[in-house]
C-alpha cells in the first residue's frame, strides 16, 4: 500500500525569502545531497515517549555514518558518541566496539548480526541511509501551504491506518536557512495513547571523514582502555528458562486488591505464566488469546498468571484503569519486582512459560503467536493425567 505524503509550508507573516519559495525543491536539494554523499556527521538529541509510558526519555549523541551497499547490519558503518550515557559505539563493517569511558573498558562484539541491538539504532534513523527512498517518494503535486509563526518547511509522510494503529506519520523539518533537516518527528496512536519519537539535528556535515577515521579511533581506544571480547559465560543464557527447568518461586502483589501472592501456595495441574507490560504491543496482542485459554480450563487444571515487573510505579499504576478499559484481562495480574524476570532469564516480551504440576517447564515461547493457544491445548492434553 502506498504512503500518502503532504508537504506543509511554515512562513513568517513578514514574508519569506525567494530561496524558500518552493518546499519540494528545498527537500529535494537536501535529499539529493544526502543521496550522493558517502558519509554524514551530526549532533542528535533523540526523544521518545512510548504509548502508555509515563515519561519522555532523551539521549544526546554525536553520530557519524558511512554508507555501504553491501552491509546487512545497519546499511553502513556507525560511530556514535552517546553523551548522555558516556558510552561510545563503533561499527566498522566487521565488528562492534563498545567503549565505556567511566570503566575505561572496550568490549568487542565479533558477531555484529547477533549483537546489533547493543547499538541504539534509533539514534541513526535520521534519513541518511534511506535518503534514496525518500527522494523517490517525494511528490511535487502534494503541497499545501499555511501560515505559522515558525518559519520552517515541513514534509509530512502520513501512513494509512492499520487498526488498531492509527494516525501514523513521520515529518521532516528544514532548518531556518532551508539547507538541512533540523527535526524529524514520528508519531502514532494506539488505544487512546500516543507514541512519538523526535530527533533534533544539528551541525550536519557531509563527506568529512572516511573509514580510516573509524580505524584510528578504534586503535586509540584499544591503546587507552582495557580490552575484552564479548562471550557469554557458560552459565549465561540469552534464552529464558527451558524445558525441564523448575519454575523459581514468584512473590508479588495481586493487582486490584494488593493481596500478597506466592506461587508456592498455588496448586494446579498446569501453570501458564505470561511476562508482559502495558507498553508492549505484542503483549497486548496476546491478551485475548490468554483470556481464551484462561476461560477454557478450571483453576485446578490450569493457573494463568500475568506477571508484570515494569509497571509498578505510582504513575504506571494510575494508567492501569485506562489500559484495562481497552484490554480486558480476565486472569490475575501479579505485580512483581525485577528479580523475578531476572530469575526466569526473561530477555523478550511477552514470554510465555507452561509448567506441569511439579512446576517443571514443558514449553517456553518468546513473542506473540496466534497459534500458541492450540500449542497449550496440545501440551495439556498430552501431559495430563
C-alpha positions in Angstrom: 0.0 0.0 0.0 1.4 3.4 -1.0 2.2 6.0 1.6 0.5 9.4 1.5 2.7 12.5 1.5 1.8 16.0 2.5 4.3 18.9 2.3 3.5 21.7 4.7 4.9 25.2 4.5 5.6 27.4 7.5 6.4 31.1 6.9 6.7 34.4 8.7 3.9 36.8 8.2 6.5 39.4 7.3 7.4 37.3 4.3 9.7 34.6 3.1 12.9 34.7 1.1 12.8 33.6 -2.5 15.1 30.8 -1.5 12.3 29.1 0.4 9.5 29.7 -2.2 9.3 26.1 -3.3 9.4 23.4 -0.5 9.8 20.5 -2.8 13.0 22.0 -4.3 14.4 22.6 -0.8 13.7 19.0 0.3 14.9 17.5 -2.9 18.1 19.6 -2.7 18.8 18.2 0.8 18.0 14.6 0.0 19.9 14.8 -3.3 22.9 15.9 -1.3 22.4 13.1 1.2 21.9 10.6 -1.6 25.2 11.3 -3.3 27.2 11.7 -0.1 29.2 8.8 1.3 29.1 10.0 4.9 27.4 12.3 7.3 28.3 13.6 10.8 25.7 15.3 13.0 24.6 16.0 16.6 21.4 14.3 17.6 19.0 14.7 20.6 16.7 11.8 20.4 13.5 11.8 22.5 10.9 9.0 22.8 7.6 8.6 24.6 6.0 5.2 24.3 2.3 4.5 24.0 1.5 4.0 27.7 4.9 5.1 29.0 4.6 7.9 31.6 7.8 9.8 30.7 9.8 11.0 27.8 13.4 9.8 27.7 16.2 11.8 25.9 19.6 10.8 24.6 22.2 13.2 23.3 24.8 11.9 20.9 27.3 12.7 18.1 26.9 10.4 15.2 29.0 9.6 12.1 27.6 7.3 9.4 29.2 5.9 6.3 27.1 4.2 3.6 27.8 0.6 2.4 25.7 -1.0 -0.2 26.8 -4.5 0.9 26.3 -4.1 4.7 23.3 -6.0 6.0 23.5 -4.9 9.7 22.9 -1.1 9.5 23.4 -0.3 5.8 26.7 1.2 6.7 29.4 2.0 9.3 28.3 3.6 12.5 30.1 5.7 15.1 28.0 7.0 18.0 29.3 9.0 20.9 26.5 8.7 23.5 27.0 11.8 25.6 24.1 11.1 27.9 25.4 7.7 29.0 29.1 8.3 28.4 29.5 5.4 26.0 31.0 5.2 22.6 29.8 2.7 19.9 31.7 2.0 16.7 30.7 -0.5 14.0 33.4 -0.6 11.3 31.5 -3.1 9.0 33.3 -6.0 10.7 32.9 -5.8 14.5 31.1 -3.7 17.0 33.1 -1.8 19.6 31.5 -0.5 22.8 33.7 1.8 24.9 32.5 2.6 28.4 34.5 5.6 29.4 33.7 5.5 33.1 35.1 2.0 33.4 37.8 2.6 30.8 36.9 -0.6 29.1 36.2 -1.5 25.4 34.2 -4.6 24.5 34.4 -6.1 21.0 31.4 -8.0 19.6 32.7 -10.1 16.7 29.2 -11.2 15.5 27.5 -7.9 14.6 24.4 -9.5 13.2 23.8 -11.3 16.5 24.6 -8.3 18.8 23.4 -5.4 16.6 21.0 -4.4 19.4 23.8 -3.2 21.6 23.7 -0.1 19.4 20.6 2.1 19.7 19.6 2.2 16.1 17.0 4.9 16.7 19.9 7.4 17.1 20.9 6.8 13.4 17.4 6.8 11.9 17.9 10.3 10.5 17.0 9.8 6.9 20.6 9.3 5.6 20.9 5.6 4.9 17.4 5.7 3.3 17.7 9.0 1.5 17.3 7.4 -1.9 13.9 6.1 -0.9 12.8 9.5 0.4 13.7 11.0 -2.9 11.7 8.5 -4.8 8.6 9.1 -2.6 8.6 12.9 -2.9 5.7 14.2 -5.0 5.6 17.7 -6.2 1.8 17.9 -6.6 1.1 17.1 -3.0 1.9 20.5 -1.5 -0.3 22.7 0.7 0.7 25.9 2.5 -0.5 27.7 5.6 0.9 30.4 7.8 2.5 29.9 11.2 4.8 31.9 13.5 7.6 29.4 12.9 9.4 30.0 9.5 10.0 26.4 8.5 9.1 23.9 5.8 7.8 20.5 6.8 7.4 17.3 4.7 4.9 15.0 6.4 4.5 11.4 5.4 1.2 10.0 6.5 0.6 6.3 6.6 -2.7 4.5 6.1 -4.5 3.4 9.3 -3.9 -0.2 10.2 -6.3 -0.9 13.0 -5.7 -0.7 15.9 -2.8 1.5 14.8 -3.9 5.0 13.6 -2.7 8.5 12.7 0.8 7.2 12.0 3.1 9.8 10.4 6.7 11.0 10.0 7.6 14.6 9.4 10.9 16.2 8.3 11.5 19.9 9.2 14.0 22.0 7.3 16.3 24.4 9.2 15.6 28.1 9.1 18.1 28.6 6.3 16.4 25.7 4.4 19.7 23.9 3.8 19.5 20.9 6.2 16.9 18.8 8.1 16.6 20.3 11.5 14.0 17.9 13.1 12.3 14.6 12.5 9.0 13.7 14.2 7.4 10.3 14.2 4.0 9.8 15.9 1.4 7.1 16.1 -1.8 6.4 18.2 -2.9 3.2 19.7 -5.9 2.7 22.1 -6.1 6.3 23.1 -2.3 6.5 23.7 0.2 8.4 21.5 3.8 7.5 20.9 6.2 9.9 19.5 9.9 9.8 18.5 11.7 13.1 17.9 15.1 13.8 16.5 16.6 17.3 16.9 19.5 17.5 14.5 22.4 20.0 14.4 25.8 20.6 12.9 25.2 18.4 9.8 28.2 17.9 7.5 28.6 15.6 4.6 31.7 13.7 3.4 34.0 14.9 6.1 35.6 11.6 7.1 36.2 8.0 6.0 36.6 4.5 7.5 40.2 5.3 8.2 39.0 7.8 10.9 37.0 4.9 12.4 40.1 2.7 12.4 42.2 5.4 14.0 39.6 5.9 16.8 39.4 2.2 17.4 43.2 1.9 17.7 43.2 4.8 20.1 40.6 3.2 22.3 42.5 -0.1 22.3 45.6 1.6 23.5 43.9 3.5 26.2 41.4 1.1 27.6 41.2 -2.5 28.9 40.2 -4.7 26.0 37.9 -7.8 26.1 36.0 -9.8 23.5 32.4 -10.4 24.4 31.5 -14.0 25.1 28.6 -15.3 27.2 29.7 -17.3 30.2 29.0 -20.9 30.4 26.2 -20.2 32.9 24.7 -17.3 31.0 21.7 -17.9 28.7 20.3 -15.4 26.3 17.1 -17.5 26.1 14.7 -17.9 29.1 14.4 -21.0 31.2 13.9 -24.1 29.0 12.0 -27.3 29.0 12.9 -29.4 32.1 13.8 -26.5 34.3 11.9 -25.9 37.5 9.9 -22.7 38.0 11.6 -20.3 40.5 9.1 -19.1 43.1 7.2 -15.9 42.4 6.3 -13.5 45.1 4.3 -10.3 44.5 1.0 -8.4 44.8 -2.2 -9.1 43.0 -3.3 -6.0 41.1 -6.7 -4.7 42.2 -6.5 -5.7 45.9 -2.8 -5.7 46.8 -3.1 -9.1 48.3 0.2 -10.9 48.7 0.8 -13.6 46.1 3.1 -16.6 46.4 3.4 -19.1 43.6 4.3 -21.8 46.2 0.9 -21.5 47.7 -0.9 -22.3 44.4 -1.7 -25.9 43.5 -2.7 -26.7 39.9 -2.1 -29.4 37.3 -0.5 -26.8 35.0 0.8 -23.2 35.3 0.9 -20.7 32.5 3.0 -17.6 33.2 2.9 -14.6 30.9 5.6 -12.0 31.4 4.3 -8.7 29.9 4.0 -4.9 30.4 1.5 -2.3 29.2 3.6 -0.5 26.5 4.4 -3.8 24.8 2.3 -4.2 21.6 2.9 -8.0 21.2 1.9 -8.4 24.8 -1.4 -6.7 24.1 -2.0 -8.9 21.1 -1.6 -11.9 23.4 -4.2 -10.8 25.9 -7.4 -12.1 24.1 -5.7 -15.5 23.4 -4.7 -15.8 27.1 -8.3 -14.9 28.1 -9.5 -17.8 25.9 -7.1 -20.2 27.5 -8.0 -18.9 31.0 -11.7 -19.4 30.4 -11.3 -22.9 28.8 -9.9 -24.6 31.9 -10.8 -24.5 35.6 -8.1 -23.2 38.1 -7.4 -26.8 39.3 -6.4 -27.8 35.8 -4.6 -24.6 34.7 -3.5 -21.5 36.6 -2.9 -18.5 34.3 -0.9 -15.5 35.6 0.1 -12.2 34.1 3.5 -11.2 35.7 4.4 -7.6 35.4 7.7 -6.2 36.7 7.8 -3.0 34.7 4.5 -1.1 35.6 5.0 -0.9 39.3 5.5 2.8 39.9 2.7 5.0 41.1 2.5 6.8 37.8 2.2 3.5 35.9 -0.4 2.1 38.3 -2.6 5.2 37.6 -2.6 4.2 34.0 -3.9 0.7 34.6 -7.6 1.5 34.6 -7.5 3.2 31.2 -5.4 0.3 29.8 -7.7 -2.3 31.2 -10.7 -0.4 29.7 -9.2 -1.2 26.3 -7.8 -4.6 27.2 -9.9 -6.7 29.4 -7.6 -9.0 31.3 -9.6 -11.8 32.9 -6.8 -13.7 34.5 -4.9 -12.5 37.6 -2.3 -9.8 37.2 0.7 -10.2 39.6 2.9 -7.2 40.2 6.4 -8.4 40.9 9.9 -6.8 41.3 12.6 -7.1 38.7 14.3 -10.0 40.5 11.5 -12.3 39.1 12.1 -11.8 35.3 15.8 -11.9 36.1 15.4 -15.3 37.8 13.4 -16.5 34.8 16.0 -15.1 32.4 13.5 -13.0 30.5 15.0 -11.0 27.7 12.0 -10.5 25.4 8.3 -9.7 25.9 5.9 -11.3 26.0 7.4 -14.6 27.3 5.0 -17.4 28.0 6.0 -20.4 30.1 3.9 -23.5 30.7 4.8 -25.9 33.5 3.3 -29.1 34.9 2.0 -29.7 38.5 5.6 -30.2 39.7 6.4 -26.8 38.2 8.7 -28.4 35.7 8.7 -26.4 32.4 7.0 -28.0 29.4 7.2 -25.2 27.0 8.6 -21.7 26.6 7.7 -19.1 23.9 9.1 -15.6 23.4 7.0 -13.2 21.3 3.4 -13.4 20.2 1.9 -16.2 18.1 -1.7 -16.7 17.2 -1.2 -20.4 17.4 0.0 -20.6 21.0 -3.5 -21.5 22.3 -3.5 -24.6 20.2 0.0 -25.4 21.5 -1.1 -25.1 25.1 -4.2 -27.3 24.5 -2.0 -30.0 22.9 0.6 -29.9 25.7 -2.1 -30.1 28.4 -3.8 -33.0 26.6 -0.5 -34.9 26.2 0.8 -34.3 29.7 -2.4 -34.5 31.6 -3.2 -37.4 33.9 
